[in-house]
Amino acid sequence: MNFINESTLTEIQNYRYATKLFDRTKTIPAKTWAAIEQSLIDSPSSYGLQPWKFVVITDPAIKKAIRPQTWNQSQTEDASHYLVICAKEKMDSAHVAKFIDRMVEVRGGDRAALAGYEKMMNGDVVTGPRSQVSFEWAARQCYIALGNFMTSCALVGVDTCPIEGFVPGEYDKILGLEGSGWRSVVCCAAGYRSADDKYAGMKKVRFEKKDLIINK
């Protein structure tokens, strides 16, 4: 395992910014995107339940269709890849069972040994008090995946711009999500910055460490 050093991490974080203008002539190479896509799959989630789906848009026609529903932001069309992260509308026991089955498939062992874990998850997000807000819970998990996606992109030199300024209901229509049990939550454009993006050279505006970090 080859880890990056501390200075490289800081440099990459400073280089990363919410890209406003993407270079439409540049496309993320397939090998690079495959690694980024795997980082999405590997994102952590509560219980490991992964209450999300990732819609990856590269079709120019779909990009054009969603732009008016994204406050006309150009990143939708200019970025190489446009990601829409969707959350599960209502957590159910079938999803939990599928996760347990996958756990046994990957790790081996006896499924019966996981009955207690399965019951606990069902008792929380399926039938427990949190089941009443399971979509909100799932949506928060989506933001974990978003953060992981953006950092992973930065580590391989791909620029991103997270986007919340869009109309979820219209996205769901365009992407065929209506009635599927999944709803659009947050988006992120990915590609390569344009040389004309004035924001690329601006210093980050962040509060000082003393205003943010509390050490105990």
C-alpha positions in Angstrom: 0.0 0.0 0.0 1.5 3.3 -1.1 0.0 6.3 0.9 0.5 9.9 -0.1 2.3 12.1 2.4 0.9 14.9 4.4 2.1 17.8 2.2 0.6 16.1 -0.9 -2.7 15.7 0.8 -2.7 19.4 1.7 -1.7 20.4 -1.8 -4.5 18.3 -3.4 -7.1 19.8 -1.0 -6.0 23.3 -1.9 -6.0 22.5 -5.6 -9.6 21.2 -5.4 -12.4 23.7 -5.7 -16.0 23.8 -6.9 -15.3 24.1 -10.6 -17.6 26.6 -12.4 -16.3 26.1 -15.9 -15.4 22.8 -17.4 -13.4 22.1 -20.5 -16.0 20.4 -22.8 -13.2 19.0 -25.0 -11.7 16.9 -22.2 -13.2 13.5 -21.2 -12.2 11.5 -18.1 -10.4 8.4 -19.3 -12.2 5.1 -18.9 -9.5 3.7 -16.6 -9.7 6.8 -14.4 -13.4 6.8 -14.2 -13.5 3.1 -13.4 -11.4 3.8 -10.3 -13.6 6.8 -9.3 -16.7 4.6 -9.8 -15.3 2.0 -7.5 -14.7 4.7 -4.9 -18.5 5.4 -5.0 -19.2 1.7 -4.5 -16.7 1.5 -1.6 -18.2 4.6 0.2 -19.2 4.0 3.8 -22.8 4.1 5.0 -24.7 3.5 8.2 -24.8 -0.2 9.0 -23.2 -0.6 5.5 -26.7 -0.6 4.0 -25.9 1.6 1.0 -29.3 3.1 0.6 -28.3 4.8 -2.6 -28.0 4.5 -6.4 -25.7 6.4 -8.6 -26.9 7.7 -12.0 -23.9 8.5 -14.2 -24.8 10.8 -17.2 -22.6 11.1 -20.2 -25.3 11.2 -22.9 -25.3 14.8 -24.3 -29.1 14.7 -24.9 -29.8 13.9 -21.2 -27.3 16.5 -20.1 -29.2 19.1 -22.3 -32.5 18.0 -20.9 -31.5 18.4 -17.3 -29.8 21.7 -17.7 -33.0 23.8 -17.5 -33.9 21.9 -14.3 -30.5 22.8 -12.8 -30.9 26.6 -12.8 -29.3 26.5 -16.2 -25.9 25.8 -14.7 -23.4 25.0 -17.5 -21.6 22.3 -15.6 -24.4 19.9 -16.5 -23.4 20.0 -20.1 -19.8 20.9 -20.0 -18.5 18.3 -17.5 -17.3 15.0 -18.8 -19.5 13.0 -16.4 -22.5 14.2 -14.4 -23.4 12.2 -11.3 -26.8 12.1 -9.7 -26.9 10.4 -6.3 -30.3 9.0 -5.4 -31.7 7.8 -2.0 -34.0 5.0 -1.3 -37.5 6.4 -0.6 -38.4 3.9 2.1 -36.1 1.4 3.7 -37.6 -2.2 3.7 -36.7 -5.6 5.0 -36.0 -6.9 1.5 -33.1 -4.4 1.2 -31.7 -5.4 4.5 -32.0 -9.1 3.6 -30.2 -8.4 0.3 -27.4 -6.8 2.2 -27.1 -9.7 4.6 -27.1 -12.1 1.6 -24.3 -10.1 0.0 -22.3 -10.1 3.3 -22.4 -13.9 3.3 -21.5 -14.1 -0.4 -18.5 -11.9 0.1 -17.3 -13.0 3.6 -18.7 -16.5 3.8 -20.0 -18.0 7.0 -23.5 -18.9 8.2 -26.3 -16.6 7.4 -28.1 -17.6 10.6 -25.2 -16.1 12.6 -26.2 -12.7 11.2 -29.8 -13.0 12.3 -29.3 -10.7 15.2 -27.7 -8.0 13.1 -30.4 -8.2 10.6 -33.1 -8.0 13.3 -31.4 -4.9 14.8 -31.3 -3.1 11.4 -34.9 -3.9 10.7 -35.8 -2.7 14.2 -34.2 0.6 13.6 -34.7 1.8 10.0 -37.5 -0.5 8.8 -40.0 -0.7 11.7 -38.5 1.5 14.5 -38.9 5.2 15.1 -36.3 6.1 12.5 -38.4 4.3 9.8 -40.6 7.4 9.8 -37.6 9.4 8.5 -35.8 6.7 6.5 -35.6 8.9 3.4 -34.0 11.7 5.3 -31.6 9.1 6.8 -30.8 7.7 3.4 -30.3 11.2 2.0 -27.7 11.9 4.6 -25.9 8.8 3.6 -25.8 10.1 0.1 -23.7 13.1 1.3 -21.1 10.7 2.7 -20.8 9.2 -0.8 -20.6 12.7 -2.3 -17.7 13.7 -0.1 -15.9 10.4 -0.8 -16.5 10.9 -4.5 -15.1 14.5 -4.6 -12.0 13.6 -2.6 -11.4 10.5 -4.8 -11.7 12.6 -7.9 -9.2 15.2 -6.5 -6.7 12.5 -5.7 -6.6 11.4 -9.4 -6.6 15.0 -10.8 -10.3 15.2 -11.7 -12.2 18.4 -11.0 -15.7 18.4 -9.5 -18.6 20.7 -8.6 -21.3 19.5 -6.2 -24.7 20.8 -7.2 -27.8 21.1 -5.0 -29.5 23.8 -7.2 -31.8 21.5 -9.1 -35.4 20.4 -9.2 -35.4 16.8 -7.9 -38.9 16.0 -9.1 -38.1 17.0 -12.7 -34.8 15.1 -12.6 -36.8 12.0 -11.5 -39.0 12.3 -14.5 -36.2 12.8 -17.0 -34.2 9.9 -15.5 -37.1 7.5 -15.3 -37.0 7.3 -11.5 -40.7 8.0 -10.8 -42.2 5.0 -9.1 -38.9 3.2 -8.8 -38.5 3.8 -5.1 -35.5 6.1 -5.6 -35.3 9.9 -5.6 -32.6 12.3 -6.7 -30.9 14.0 -3.7 -27.7 15.7 -4.8 -25.5 16.0 -8.0 -21.9 16.4 -8.9 -20.2 17.4 -12.1 -16.9 15.8 -12.9 -14.3 16.6 -15.5 -11.4 19.0 -16.1 -11.4 22.7 -15.4 -11.4 25.2 -18.2 -8.5 27.6 -18.4 -11.1 30.4 -18.4 -12.5 29.6 -15.0 -11.6 32.6 -12.9 -12.4 30.7 -9.7 -9.6 28.2 -10.2 -6.9 30.7 -9.0 -8.8 32.2 -6.1 -7.8 31.4 -2.6 -10.1 29.4 -0.5 -12.1 31.3 2.1 -12.3 29.2 5.2 -12.6 30.1 8.9 -9.4 29.8 10.9 -8.5 26.5 12.6 -9.2 28.1 16.0 -12.8 28.8 14.9 -13.4 25.2 13.7 -11.4 22.7 15.6 -12.1 21.9 19.3 -9.5 19.8 21.0 -10.4 18.0 24.3 
